[in-house]
């Protein structure tokens, strides 16, 4: 399958989960998707394991109308370090939803989608080793599905690094 879709992978400038990024990236590139890596800071983003990735653009410069989808990568930097769990990202996600574009998140990042109010009434999965997802999802009217990957309309969520390849495959299915 070859497609000419344009997708943003949004990563934390510090502490993103490298396998989630790289495995998703590989699946999408192999399918011909044009990828843009965005983050909260310019330059290079530093993964949880210390490896780095070049950042193509910063969050504030993303124009959702120019892309077919925006997807958040997890890791401790996304939420715990507040790199992606911010009003700027919430606004970006709401614009993406309003344009009826595809969006989603992997690992802990579906919590950001819930906080941004773009999962209300939807089914989603999320990393939950700290057992805090259910309460957060309940508060935001999200049905927590305990599966590796969940697709609900144009929304794709996955629960962690082991699901990254399937997350990439699911993203392809929503276009």
DANOR-V449032 format. One record per residue. N is the residue number from 0. RES is the residue in one letter. PHI is phi in whole degrees, 0 to 359 (NA if undefined). NEAR is the number of other ideal C-beta (glycine too) atoms within 8 Angstrom. D_CENTER is the distance of its C-alpha to the mean C-alpha in whole Angstrom. Layout:
# DANOR-V449032
N&RES&PHI&NEAR&D_CENTER / N&RES&PHI&NEAR&D_CENTER
This chain:
# DANOR-V449032
0&X&NA&5&22 / 1&X&235&5&22 / 2&X&222&9&20 / 3&X&249&7&20 / 4&X&274&10&16 / 5&X&244&10&14 / 6&X&229&15&11 / 7&X&257&13&9 / 8&X&256&14&7 / 9&X&259&12&6 / 10&X&236&18&8 / 11&X&288&16&11 / 12&X&293&12&14 / 13&X&216&9&15 / 14&X&88&13&14 / 15&X&284&20&11 / 16&X&272&14&11 / 17&X&300&11&13 / 18&X&293&8&13 / 19&X&298&18&10 / 20&X&292&16&9 / 21&X&294&9&13 / 22&X&294&13&13 / 23&X&294&17&10 / 24&X&305&11&12 / 25&X&300&10&15 / 26&X&299&13&15 / 27&X&291&14&13 / 28&X&296&9&16 / 29&X&300&6&19 / 30&X&275&10&18 / 31&X&89&10&19 / 32&X&287&12&16 / 33&X&274&8&16 / 34&X&255&10&13 / 35&X&239&12&13 / 36&X&264&14&11 / 37&X&240&14&11 / 38&X&208&15&11 / 39&X&280&10&14 / 40&X&220&8&17 / 41&X&285&5&18 / 42&X&98&6&20 / 43&X&239&7&18 / 44&X&263&15&15 / 45&X&252&10&17 / 46&X&285&14&15 / 47&X&305&10&16 / 48&X&272&5&19 / 49&X&94&6&20 / 50&X&290&7&19 / 51&X&235&8&18 / 52&X&224&11&16 / 53&X&290&6&17 / 54&X&264&15&15 / 55&X&282&6&16 / 56&X&204&8&16 / 57&X&258&11&15 / 58&X&310&12&13 / 59&X&298&5&16 / 60&X&267&7&17 / 61&X&286&13&14 / 62&X&248&6&16 / 63&X&308&11&14 / 64&X&297&5&17 / 65&X&272&5&17 / 66&X&236&14&14 / 67&X&269&8&13 / 68&X&192&16&10 / 69&X&228&15&7 / 70&X&227&17&3 / 71&X&265&15&2 / 72&X&265&18&4 / 73&X&271&14&7 / 74&X&113&16&11 / 75&X&297&10&13 / 76&X&293&14&13 / 77&X&299&20&10 / 78&X&250&11&12 / 79&X&297&8&15 / 80&X&265&10&16 / 81&X&60&7&14 / 82&X&287&14&13 / 83&X&245&16&10 / 84&X&276&10&11 / 85&X&223&9&14 / 86&X&303&5&15 / 87&X&296&9&15 / 88&X&289&14&11 / 89&X&303&12&12 / 90&X&298&8&14 / 91&X&301&12&12 / 92&X&294&14&10 / 93&X&294&11&14 / 94&X&295&9&15 / 95&X&298&14&12 / 96&X&297&10&13 / 97&X&298&6&17 / 98&X&276&8&17 / 99&X&59&5&16 / 100&X&269&12&13 / 101&X&283&13&11 / 102&X&203&15&7 / 103&X&173&16&5 / 104&X&197&15&3 / 105&X&233&19&5 / 106&X&70&17&8 / 107&X&277&12&9 / 108&X&295&15&6 / 109&X&301&16&7 / 110&X&296&12&10 / 111&X&294&16&9 / 112&X&300&17&8 / 113&X&297&14&12 / 114&X&298&10&13 / 115&X&278&11&13 / 116&X&65&9&15 / 117&X&250&11&12 / 118&X&242&14&13 / 119&X&304&8&16 / 120&X&78&5&18 / 121&X&252&10&16 / 122&X&262&7&15 / 123&X&205&17&12 / 124&X&239&13&12 / 125&X&191&15&11 / 126&X&300&9&13 / 127&X&214&10&16 / 128&X&298&4&18 / 129&X&266&5&19 / 130&X&59&6&20 / 131&X&253&7&19 / 132&X&294&13&16 / 133&X&304&9&19 / 134&X&297&7&20 / 135&X&295&11&17 / 136&X&296&14&16 / 137&X&301&9&20 / 138&X&297&7&20 / 139&X&251&11&18 / 140&X&57&6&19 / 141&X&249&13&16 / 142&X&276&7&18 / 143&X&278&12&17 / 144&X&253&8&17 / 145&X&271&4&18 / 146&X&225&7&16 / 147&X&297&9&14 / 148&X&222&13&12 / 149&X&229&11&13 / 150&X&248&9&13 / 151&X&226&8&14 / 152&X&65&6&15 / 153&X&260&9&13 / 154&X&255&15&10 / 155&X&237&16&8 / 156&X&232&15&8 / 157&X&217&18&9 / 158&X&260&13&11 / 159&X&157&13&11 / 160&X&306&9&12 / 161&X&293&5&15 / 162&X&261&12&13 / 163&X&298&16&11 / 164&X&299&10&13 / 165&X&293&10&13 / 166&X&299&17&10 / 167&X&301&14&11 / 168&X&297&9&14 / 169&X&292&13&12 / 170&X&302&17&10 / 171&X&299&13&14 / 172&X&288&8&15 / 173&X&272&12&14 / 174&X&264&9&16
